[in-house]
Amino acid sequence: MKTTVYIQNLKCGGCARTITKKLSELEDIGEVHVDVEESAVSFDYLDEMALQHAQEVLKFNGYPVIGDQNTIGDKAKSLVSCAIGKMHL
């Protein structure tokens, strides 16, 4: 199955690289594409558990899905994730 989720705190290519790396590491997730301008992440997933796990990984790295709470901690984590992504150019 394929889905697109819209996330918070997505700012740049550094964020996109981190998100792509983290989601691509998941066993039941594939074909990850991040659209920075739309704050959207598209990917293939095997089942609902894989989708939920992907959303948890996004939140853990500071990118909660639109509609979920976006705490100061999430915002701080997204800055760290972004910086890490920029270091891996």
N, C-alpha and C positions, 0 to 999 in steps of 0.2 A: 504494500500500500504506500501511497505517497501523501505527504501532508506539507502544509506551510503553516508555521507558527510565527506570530508577530511578537517581538520581544522588546523589553525596555533596556536602556543604557547602551545600545549599540551605537558606536560613534565613528568607527573608522576601520581601515584595513587590518590594523593590529587586533582589534576585537574579532573581526571576521576570521583571521587566521587561527586565533585561539579556539573559537567556536567550532570551526571546521575540524581542527585537530582533535578536540575533546570528543565531539560526536562521532567522528570517524573511527575512534578507538573502540566504540561500542559494538559488540558482536552482531546485534540485530538491526543496526542502522547502516544505511549506505547512501551513496549519491548526495552528499551534503552540499548545499549551495547557500551562500549567505548574500543577501542583497542589503547593503548598508543603507542605501537611500530609502528603502521601504521598511527598514528594521524587521526584515523577514528572514526566516531560516526555513529552507525546504529540504526534505530528505525522505528517503524510502525507509519504511519500518516493517518489521515482521508481524507484530501484534500489538494490542493495546498496552501490554506490560512494557514493551520496548518504547512505545510512544511516551508513556509516563516516565520511564527511566530517562529518556532524552530530555524531557522537560525538567526533571530533577537535576540533571547534570548542568543544564543551562542556568538554573537558579543558583546552584552551588558555585558556579563561576561568575555570578553577578548579573545574569541576564534573565530575570523572571519574565514569564509570558505576560503579555498585556492583559490586564484585569487582575493579576496576582499582586499582592502587596510588594512594593518596591522600597525596602528599608534603606537606611543610610549604610548599613552593612553591605547590602547588595550593590549599592553604588560604589562603595570603596572596593569591593571585590572586582567589579567590572573594570575599574581603573588599573588594578594590578594585572588582571587578565589581558587588558589592552597593552600594557607595557611589555608583558611577556611576549605577546604576539608581535610587537614591533621589534623586539630583540632578535626574532627568528626570521628576519627578512632575507 
